[in-house]
Amino acid sequence: MKIGCVKEIKNNEFRVGLTPDNVRAYIAAGHHVYMEMGAGVGSGFSDTEYVKAGASLIDNAADVWHLVDMMVKVKEPLPCEYPLFHDGLILYTYLHLAADKQQMDALLAGKVKAVAYETIQEKDGSLPCLAPMSQIAGRLSIQEGAKYLEKRFGGEGILLAGVPGTPKANVVILGGGTVGMNACKIAVGMGANVSILDVNLKRLEELDNLFGAHIQTLVSTDSNIERVLRDADLVIGSVLIPGGSTPKLFKRRYLSEMKPGAVFVDVAIDQGGCGESSRVTTHDDPVYIEEGIVHYCVGNMPGAVPRTSTIALTNATLRYGLMIAENGLEEACRKSAVIRSGVNCYCGKLTNKNVAAAHGYEYAEID
Ligand SMILES: NC(=O)c1ccc[n+]([C@@H]2O[C@H](COP(=O)([O-])OP(=O)(O)OC[C@H]3O[C@@H](n4cnc5c(N)ncnc54)[C@H](O)[C@@H]3O)[C@@H](O)[C@H]2O)c1
């Protein structure tokens, strides 16, 4: 199969769909890989590395789109890329179609076979191509929080770990899923006092078994949240209700009860945020201060570390991509319900129930 990869053109997106190691894996499996020149530069991969891995370089994106059977990307195609769709093209990338009718209509009209990373679901219900981004956002949340606790950013001016003879910082994590657990790992590693709150008792038990005496686990109730926030130096918002809107656990009235200069990193902002005072910020201008509390609400946190993010993402996407390339999409779907779960559009038909429901479209099975 002819596999292609173009440079991402979305604002501030530096990840790339294929690393040189991925190229090597596709070529070893008997495929051809066409890379747009400079596609990997934002993630620290040079054209020379891709050529050494066996890729053919092409100097413009349109030629790559026209040439290939399967395009491997990171973000959804932008409107200027829609005219490059062709009948039967396999598009393998994040799509988020439930929130993007224009793109969905373009994929249907272009008769593209679109496989979305975010809906690929393993038998145990896990979303393997989404998890690495939550791991990164969770770990990064403590790193960013520690930075914005510095005085020059409006923070309290404290070091998370303290030093002998000074208090350690109190870190509060709202939601102990993938983001929360990874935030917890880094905060504990840095020597902070950590409280983690969740509604899922089984999850709290797992966290307790994992981190033992290093953390305090609490059931997420309004009174527990209010109590721990009063002493918090750094708060991480990492709650998710799959398919539902994020509950506003961090009420505006708590702000005035907190320590001035405390930092709130609302990782859940991409789903609306779990703070009443949260509003989306960008990497260019990541923080604002409200009632003395520093708010960091960047919706695409992994974009800050594109090299790690690219490697983590492609570690997850490569194996499914190889299965599709080896079998063709139809046979891959027959062999694997996991691949099938990723197919959102197929030759003009909408093949994901949730996306169809979100837009009131008819759902169809792949033939
Ligand atoms: N900003 C970014 O760049 C970025 C990157 C990755 C993920 N995210 C977002 O981070 C959020 C968390 O993602 P995740 O992968 O950790 O999800 P997850 O499903 O693994 O974890 C969510 C946790 O929230 C808990 N929860 C639900 N209701 C709660 C409540 N009322 N109080 C406390 N806990 C509650 C759940 O029990 C679960 O443990 C999501 O909104 C996700 O989209 C943002």
Ligand as a Chemical Component Dictionary entry (heavy atoms), coordinates in Angstrom:
data_LIG
# 
_chem_comp.id                   LIG 
_chem_comp.type                 NON-POLYMER 
_chem_comp.pdbx_formal_charge   0 
_chem_comp.three_letter_code    LIG 
# 
loop_
_chem_comp_atom.comp_id 
_chem_comp_atom.atom_id 
_chem_comp_atom.alt_atom_id 
_chem_comp_atom.type_symbol 
_chem_comp_atom.charge 
_chem_comp_atom.model_Cartn_x 
_chem_comp_atom.model_Cartn_y 
_chem_comp_atom.model_Cartn_z 
_chem_comp_atom.pdbx_ordinal 
LIG N1  N1  N 0  -6.243  19.940 28.030 1  
LIG C1  C1  C 0  -5.660  18.937 27.394 2  
LIG O1  O1  O 0  -4.736  19.127 26.608 3  
LIG C2  C2  C 0  -6.128  17.542 27.640 4  
LIG C3  C3  C 0  -5.359  16.444 27.208 5  
LIG C4  C4  C 0  -5.808  15.160 27.510 6  
LIG C5  C5  C 0  -7.007  14.987 28.206 7  
LIG N2  N2  N 1  -7.724  16.087 28.580 8  
LIG C6  C6  C 0  -8.989  15.986 29.333 9  
LIG O2  O2  O 0  -8.748  15.623 30.681 10 
LIG C7  C7  C 0  -9.949  15.092 31.232 11 
LIG C8  C8  C 0  -9.654  13.801 31.972 12 
LIG O3  O3  O 0  -9.269  12.804 31.021 13 
LIG P1  P1  P 0  -8.890  11.324 31.481 14 
LIG O4  O4  O 0  -8.304  10.659 30.276 15 
LIG O5  O5  O -1 -8.118  11.356 32.741 16 
LIG O6  O6  O 0  -10.325 10.725 31.780 17 
LIG P2  P2  P 0  -10.645 9.409  32.644 18 
LIG O7  O7  O 0  -11.971 8.932  32.184 19 
LIG O8  O8  O 0  -9.478  8.482  32.617 20 
LIG O9  O9  O 0  -10.759 9.980  34.144 21 
LIG C9  C9  C 0  -11.798 10.811 34.573 22 
LIG C10 C10 C 0  -12.008 10.560 36.047 23 
LIG O10 O10 O 0  -12.962 11.535 36.523 24 
LIG C11 C11 C 0  -13.698 10.878 37.554 25 
LIG N3  N3  N 0  -14.899 11.635 37.892 26 
LIG C12 C12 C 0  -16.106 11.673 37.260 27 
LIG N4  N4  N 0  -16.940 12.492 37.934 28 
LIG C13 C13 C 0  -16.253 12.977 38.995 29 
LIG C14 C14 C 0  -16.556 13.865 40.062 30 
LIG N5  N5  N 0  -17.764 14.432 40.189 31 
LIG N6  N6  N 0  -15.585 14.145 40.971 32 
LIG C15 C15 C 0  -14.360 13.588 40.866 33 
LIG N7  N7  N 0  -14.018 12.712 39.897 34 
LIG C16 C16 C 0  -14.955 12.435 38.973 35 
LIG C17 C17 C 0  -13.964 9.510  36.964 36 
LIG O11 O11 O 0  -14.375 8.584  37.957 37 
LIG C18 C18 C 0  -12.593 9.179  36.354 38 
LIG O12 O12 O 0  -11.768 8.492  37.272 39 
LIG C19 C19 C 0  -10.887 14.920 30.029 40 
LIG O13 O13 O 0  -11.776 16.009 29.981 41 
LIG C20 C20 C 0  -9.958  14.941 28.849 42 
LIG O14 O14 O 0  -10.614 15.350 27.654 43 
LIG C21 C21 C 0  -7.308  17.348 28.312 44 
# 
loop_
_chem_comp_bond.comp_id 
_chem_comp_bond.atom_id_1 
_chem_comp_bond.atom_id_2 
_chem_comp_bond.value_order 
_chem_comp_bond.pdbx_ordinal 
LIG N1  C1  SING 1  
LIG C1  O1  DOUB 2  
LIG C1  C2  SING 3  
LIG C2  C3  SING 4  
LIG C2  C21 DOUB 5  
LIG C3  C4  DOUB 6  
LIG C4  C5  SING 7  
LIG C5  N2  DOUB 8  
LIG N2  C6  SING 9  
LIG N2  C21 SING 10 
LIG C6  O2  SING 11 
LIG C6  C20 SING 12 
LIG O2  C7  SING 13 
LIG C7  C8  SING 14 
LIG C7  C19 SING 15 
LIG C8  O3  SING 16 
LIG O3  P1  SING 17 
LIG P1  O4  DOUB 18 
LIG P1  O5  SING 19 
LIG P1  O6  SING 20 
LIG O6  P2  SING 21 
LIG P2  O7  DOUB 22 
LIG P2  O8  SING 23 
LIG P2  O9  SING 24 
LIG O9  C9  SING 25 
LIG C9  C10 SING 26 
LIG C10 O10 SING 27 
LIG C10 C18 SING 28 
LIG O10 C11 SING 29 
LIG C11 N3  SING 30 
LIG C11 C17 SING 31 
LIG N3  C12 SING 32 
LIG N3  C16 SING 33 
LIG C12 N4  DOUB 34 
LIG N4  C13 SING 35 
LIG C13 C14 SING 36 
LIG C13 C16 DOUB 37 
LIG C14 N5  SING 38 
LIG C14 N6  DOUB 39 
LIG N6  C15 SING 40 
LIG C15 N7  DOUB 41 
LIG N7  C16 SING 42 
LIG C17 O11 SING 43 
LIG C17 C18 SING 44 
LIG C18 O12 SING 45 
LIG C19 O13 SING 46 
LIG C19 C20 SING 47 
LIG C20 O14 SING 48 
# 
